[in-house]
């Protein structure tokens, strides 16, 4: 598991409202705890399990100590667009069923509250609504593709 995956996991846990999440994979254990009364409530504990009988090393990193890289768009012309990102992990669908038209197409005008797509997570179909008004410039994900938390889905021109 790389640093970016750990950062995405921390963001997901923070938004989910869970107080503690434990993840164990091969030789890595990750525990993420969120505190009720703290301003910076998340703490990450990463523990590398020893391959032999060496002492265990535990590192505690507050979330604000982990460097977060800013995502850049692919040029100056894209900088004027707003990126609509996935609020959850799941499967991206552009339409409610295979025989229905897509919720939005490139060139469509949208307003705040319009349904843009559906993301299926654990057999629940979540309608993703627009938080901005504007014109759909680009659809960044293929239909029926898996998406990650905070993955860009659409580019919207707000003008």
C-alpha positions in Angstrom: 0.0 0.0 0.0 1.5 3.3 -1.0 1.3 6.7 0.6 -1.4 8.0 -1.8 -3.6 5.0 -1.1 -3.2 5.6 2.7 -4.1 9.3 2.2 -7.2 8.4 0.3 -8.2 5.9 3.0 -7.7 8.6 5.7 -9.9 11.0 3.8 -12.6 8.4 3.3 -12.6 7.5 7.0 -12.7 11.1 8.0 -15.8 11.8 5.8 -17.5 8.6 6.7 -17.8 9.5 10.4 -16.3 6.2 11.6 -14.4 6.5 14.9 -11.9 3.6 14.2 -10.9 1.6 11.2 -8.3 -1.2 11.2 -6.8 -2.7 8.0 -4.4 -5.6 7.9 -2.7 -6.7 4.7 0.2 -9.1 4.5 2.9 -7.4 6.6 1.2 -4.0 7.1 -1.3 -3.0 9.8 -3.1 0.3 9.6 -5.3 1.7 12.3 -7.1 5.0 11.7 -8.9 6.6 14.7 -10.9 9.8 14.8 -11.3 11.6 18.1 -14.5 13.3 19.1 -13.1 16.4 20.9 -10.0 17.1 18.8 -9.6 19.8 16.2 -7.3 17.6 14.1 -9.2 14.4 15.1 -7.5 11.8 12.9 -4.5 9.8 14.0 -2.9 7.2 11.8 -0.8 4.3 13.2 1.2 2.4 10.7 2.9 -0.8 11.9 5.2 -2.9 9.8 5.2 -6.5 11.1 8.6 -8.0 11.5 9.7 -10.8 9.1 11.8 -12.3 11.9 11.8 -11.7 15.7 13.0 -8.1 15.4 11.3 -5.5 17.6 8.1 -3.9 16.2 8.3 -0.3 15.0 5.2 1.8 15.4 4.9 5.3 13.8 2.2 7.7 14.7 1.5 10.4 12.2 -1.1 13.1 12.5 -3.0 13.6 9.3 -1.6 17.1 8.8 2.0 15.7 8.9 1.4 13.6 5.7 2.2 15.6 2.6 -0.8 15.9 0.3 -0.1 16.5 -3.4 -2.3 18.9 -5.2 -3.9 17.5 -8.4 -3.2 19.5 -11.5 -5.3 19.8 -14.6 -3.9 19.1 -18.0 -3.2 22.7 -19.0 -4.3 26.3 -18.7 -7.5 25.8 -20.7 -8.7 23.2 -18.1 -8.0 25.5 -15.2 -11.1 27.5 -15.8 -13.3 24.4 -15.4 -14.7 22.9 -12.2 -13.9 19.3 -11.5 -16.8 17.2 -10.1 -15.2 14.4 -8.0 -16.5 11.1 -6.7 -17.7 11.4 -3.0 -17.5 7.6 -2.6 -15.8 4.5 -3.8 -17.9 2.3 -6.1 -19.0 1.6 -9.7 -19.8 4.7 -11.9 -22.9 4.6 -14.1 -24.0 7.3 -16.5 -27.6 6.1 -16.6 -30.2 4.6 -14.3 -30.6 1.4 -16.4 -29.1 0.1 -19.7 -32.2 1.0 -21.7 -32.4 4.6 -20.3 -30.6 7.7 -21.7 -27.5 9.1 -19.8 -28.2 11.6 -17.0 -25.9 14.1 -18.7 -24.0 14.4 -22.0 -21.1 16.6 -23.0 -22.6 20.0 -23.9 -25.6 19.7 -21.5 -26.4 22.7 -19.2 -26.7 21.6 -15.6 -27.8 23.4 -12.4 -27.2 22.8 -8.8 -29.0 19.7 -7.6 -29.2 17.9 -11.0 -28.3 14.2 -11.0 -25.1 13.7 -12.9 -24.6 9.9 -12.4 -25.0 7.0 -10.1 -22.3 5.3 -8.1 -23.0 1.8 -6.8 -21.4 1.0 -3.5 -22.2 -2.2 -1.7 -25.4 -2.8 -3.7 -26.7 0.7 -3.0 -27.2 3.0 -5.9 -26.2 6.6 -4.9 -27.3 9.5 -7.1 -24.6 12.0 -7.4 -26.0 15.5 -7.7 -24.2 18.6 -9.0 -23.0 21.2 -6.6 -22.4 23.7 -9.4 -24.2 25.1 -12.3 -22.7 25.2 -15.8 -22.1 23.2 -18.9 -20.6 19.7 -19.0 -17.3 19.9 -20.9 -16.0 16.4 -20.5 -16.9 13.1 -18.9 -13.7 11.7 -17.4 -14.9 8.1 -16.5 -16.3 5.3 -18.7 -19.7 3.9 -17.9 -19.7 0.9 -15.5 -16.1 1.6 -14.4 -14.9 1.4 -10.8 -14.1 4.8 -9.2 -12.2 5.8 -6.1 -13.0 8.4 -3.5 -12.1 11.9 -4.8 -11.6 10.7 -8.4 -12.5 13.3 -11.0 -15.7 12.4 -12.9 -16.8 15.5 -14.9 -15.4 18.8 -16.0 -17.9 21.7 -15.8 -17.6 25.1 -17.3 -19.3 27.5 -14.8 -19.6 30.4 -17.2 
